[in-house]
Amino acid sequence: MISTPDGAAPRVRRTATRLADGRELFYFDASEPYVSGGATRSMIDSRVPGAAPSSGSMRYDLLTGEWVALAEHRMDRTHLPAPDRCPLCPARLGREPGEVPAEDYEVVVFENRFPSFHGPPDGGPTTIDGEGLWPARSAHGRCEVVCFTSDHDAAFADLDPGQVRTVVEAWADRTAELSALAGVEQVFVFENRGEEIGVTLHHPHGQIYAYPYVTPRTIVLLDQAERYAARTGGHLLTDVLEAERRSGTRIVSSGTHWTAYVPVAARWPIEVHLAPQRDVPDLAALDEAERSELVTVYLDLLRRLDRYQPGVDRLPYIAGWHQAPVHERRELGRLHLQVFSVLRAPGKIKYLAGSESGMGAWVNDTTPERIADRLRAVGP
């Protein structure tokens, strides 16, 4: 059973098993007879055991100070299969065997078959071609897939609150467990939706990456937060949220525990952040009240996004949970969600061309205030 942060009765049962190739899989159930243990999801993967997931490597880019993962085995990953061959659907009669052995499930999490990061740290750094300028390491860490529902045709915004709460419990559980793995420095929970984003499986699902380093985006944020603290004595992310709440201009919605707002320097044609009003480092640290309200505010936010552009029923987006690093400068981090879309208008994509991709110099085709106005207008 999963223990709750405030000691209340557990609401979700986690059941662990292994797939035929040795990868771990976890069922998360909040309904009977599963939550009490009266019944158990199928634990037997009937497929012929395949090769274990491959581990890639990383090379250090001396020009940027960033690690680049090389995972050539991902070239062979499943790409837009027919619905009856979807590997994330349950193992029902007449279906192509997939990754989930059970005939049905609520939420399921398993190790990615084609991971960018995999396994424990092995050995120390090496070099490419014997050149000290080019350090290399194993791409250790872990990548997991989170299936939000067994319904292939659903979207996250279609889920009922009970199902979303189970997803939240799964996110928190995996964040805590992955953060404890040797060599893991940061855990990133995210969902990609839509072919415009690069999705290769349409079944509603997200992913979790346990990185062996603190990611470049987070390092920039931590550097800014460190300088801000030295200058003002304040916490950068906390003070930004409080400033947005004081202004109110870009607030989309606000509850007792959470606030959704468009950041003052939004880069994307549609972008919104969702942050807890209490200083919280990661999903695992959310208390019972915060988890409960998160269900409501997150569903509301996703449904607003789907109504944002007339004629677009399901907005393509990336929804990523920024969490404090596991070790390095953890006190400077703060949990927040960033949701953004590349769709600047129906049928028109915001491509990251010369200025953005080549120089990292962003140009937005709209203003944060207009984004916030529209998100408020399409609310309930």
N, C-alpha and C positions, 0 to 999 in steps of 0.2 A: 504494500500500500504506500501511497505518497503521503507524507506527513505535511500538514498545513503550517504556514509560518506562525500562526498564533495558537497552535495547539488544539484547534478544533478537530472534530471528527473528519478523517480523510474522505474526500469526495470522489477520488479517482484511484483505480487500481492499475498498477503497471505490471505487465506480465512479460518476462524476457524469454527469448528463445534465440536460436541460431538458424540461419539459412544454410542450404546445402554446401555452400562454399566457405562457410565459417563466419560470415558476417553476422553481427548482432542485429536483432529486430526486437522492438518493444511495442506491445499493444497498450493503449491507454483507454480504459473503459470507465464510464460513469453511470451505466445503467445496469439493471438486474437482467439476468442472474450473474453477470460478470463482475460487477463491482464488489460483491460480497464473496466472490470465489465459488459461487454455486455452479458455475460453468466456466470453461476456459476456451479461448480461441484456439484454432488449430495451431499446433506447435511443430508439425512435420512438413518440411519442404520436400515434396515428392520429386523434384527435378534431379537429374543426374548432376552430381557435384561438378561445378566448373572451376576454372582457375580462380585463385584468390585475387582480390584487387591488387593492381600494380601500384607501386610507390614511385612517384616522380622525383624530381630534383629541383633545386633552386640555385640560381646564380645571382650574384650581387652586382647591381649596376652602380659602378663607382661614380658615374656622372650625376646620379640623382640620390644616391644613398638608399635605394630601395631594392628589396629582394623580388626577383621574378621567378615564378614557379613554371617549370616545364613538365607538362603532363601529356605526352604524345599519345598515350593510350586512350585519351578522351576523344580522339578522332573517330573511334569505333562505337561511341555511345549511341543509344537508340534515338532515332530522329523522326518525329511526327508519325508514329505508327497509326494504323487503322484502329478505331475504337475497340474492336474485338481482339486486338493484340496489345492493348495498353498494359504495360507491366505493373501499373500502380492499382489496377482494379482487383477486386477480390477473386479468389480461385473458385469461380463458379463453373458449373457443368457446361461443357462446350466451349469454354474460353481457353485461349492460349495461356499456359502456365506463366505466371508473372512473379513479382517479388514478394507478394503477400500470400502465405499459405491458407489463411482463413477464408471461409465463404462469405464473410461479412466482417466489418470492423467499424469502430467509431473513429479513433485516431490511431495511426500507426507511424512509427519512426524506425528507420533502418539505415545501416551504413550504405553509403553510395557505392554502387558497383563500379563507377568510373570516377574515383575521387581525385581532386586536385591535391589533397594532402592526406597522407595515410601512414599509420603506424607510429611506434614510439621513436624517439631519437636514436640514431644508430651512428656511433663513431663521432668524429669531430669534423670540422670544416676541412675541405680539400681545396685544390685550385684547378683551374682550367689551363691545360697545356703547360702546367708547371709555372705559370705566371702569378706572382703574388698579388698583382692588381686585380685578379679575377677569382675571388673566393666562391666556393660552391658548398652546398649542404644538401642533405636529404630533405625532401619535402614532407617532413613528419607532421603529424596532426591528425585531423579526422574530419570527414564530410558526411553529413547525414541528410536523409530525405524525410520530410514530414508530410504525410498525407492527411489533409484536413477532414476528409470524408470519403466514404466508399462510393459516393455518387459521382460518376464520371462527368456528368453534364452540369454539375453545380459550380458555383463560384463561392469564394469566401463570404462575400456579402449576402449570399443566399442562406447561409447557415443560421440555425436558430441559436439563441443565447446559450443554451445548455451545451451545444456542440462547441461553440467558441470558447466557453469556459474550459472545456476539456483540452482544447488546443493550447490555451494559456498555461494550463498545468503542465502540459508536455513541454512547452518552451522553457518554463522555469526549471523543470526537472533536468532537462538536457543541458541547460546553461550551467547548472550547478555541477553536474557530473563531468561535463567536458572541461570545465574550468579546473577541475582537480587532476586532469591527466598530466603526466610528465611532459614538459616541453611546450605546453600550450600557453600562449600569452594573451590571446583575445578570442572571444566567441561572438560570432555574428549570426543573428537569426534573420532570415529574409524570405520574401516571396517575389518571384518574377511572374508577371501575368501578361500574356499576349505575345503573338509572334513578332510584333514590332519590337519587343524587348529582347527577343531571341529565345523564347520558350520552345523547347523541343518535345514536351509532353503536355497535353492539354488538361489532363486530370488535375483537379485542384490540389496543389501541393506547394510546399516551401522547402527551404534548405537551411542547414546550420553548418557553418564553417568554424572549426577550431584551428586557428592559425598558430604557427610556430614563431610568430613575431607580432609586434604591434603594427597595424596596417598604416600605410602612408597618410591616409585621410585622418586617422586618429592622432598620429604624431603631430601633424599640423595643428590640430585642435588643442592637444596637450601643451604644445609650445606656446600657443596663444594664451591658454588658461594660466600657464605658469608666469608669463610676463604680466598678465592682468592681475594676478594675485600679488605679485611683487610690487606693482604700482599702486593698487587700491586696497589690498587686503581682502578683496571679495572673491567669490566663486563665479567664474565667468558664465557658465551655463545657467546657474541659479539666477544671476542678475539679469541675464538676457530674458529669461522667462518672466521675471517680475516686471521688467521694463515693457514687454509686450502686453502684459496684463494691465499695467497702468495706462498705456496708450489706448488699448482696445481697438485700434484702427484695423489691425490684421487678425483679430481673434475670430475664429470660425465657430467654436463652441467651447463651453467651459462648464465643468461639473464641480463636485466637491473635492475630487482628488486629481482630476486630469484637465489639461487645457490643450486645445488644438488651435494652432495659429500658422499663418504664412510668414516665414522669416523675412525680415526687413530687406535682405539682399538675396531674395530667391533667385536661383539660377535657371530653373526649369520653367517651361510654359505653364505647368501645373505643379505646384509643390506645397506641401503642408507638413508641419511638424506636430507631434503629439507628445506631451511631456507630463510626468507626474508632478504635482505641486510640492511633494516632499522630496528631499534629496535622496535618491535611490541609485545605487551603482548599477544594478542589473535586474533582469526579470525575476531571478530567484529571490531577490530581496523584497519584492512587493508583498504587502500584507493582504489579508483577506478582503478588506474593504476596497483596496486599490485594484485587486484582481477582478472583483465583481463589477466595479464601475468601468474598468477597461473594456469589458465585454460590450457594454452599451455604447460607449463613446467610439470604440473602434468600428463597430458595425455601422453606426451613424455616419462616421467619416467615409467609409468605403462606399456607402450608398449615395452620399453626396457626390463623390467622385464619379460614380456611374451616371449621374444625372448632369454632370458638368457641361458636356457638349451635346447639343441636340443631335439626335440621330446616331449617337454612339452608345450602345447598350452596355458594353463592358469595356471600360477604359483600360488600355494597357498601362501597367504601372510597375514600379519597383517599390516595395515596402521593406525597409530595413531597420532593424533595432540596433541603435548605437549603444553599446554597453561599455562600462569602464573596463580598462585592461585588467587582466588577472593579477598582475604584479606591479609592473612599472607605472609609477605616478597614478595609481588607482584613485587616490583621493581627488584628483582633478577631473575625473570622468563623471558622467551623470547619464542615467538612462534617458533616451528619447528615441522616438520613432520618426523617420523621414520617409514620406511617401511622395513620389514624383512620377510624372509621365513625360514621355518624349512626344506625345501627340499635341501639337500646338493648335490644330484645328482638324475637323473631320477630314481624313484622307491626307493630312499634311504632317510630316514628322520633323521634329527638331533634330537635324543631323549635327553631330559634333564635327564640324569641318575644320577649316584652316586655323581660325583663331582659337577655338576651344581645344581641339585635338593637338594642334601643332605647338601652341604657346600656353595653353592653360588659361587663356584670357577670355572670360565668359561674356557673352552678350545675350540678354534676354529680350524676347520680342513682345513682352508685356510688362506690367508692373505688379509687385506684390499686392498692392491695394486692390487692383482689379481682380486678381485671383481670389482674394478674400471676399470681396463683394459677391462674386459669382457663387462661391461655396456657401455663403450665408443664404443667398437667394434660393438655392436648390435644396435647402434643408426641409425637414418635415413641417 
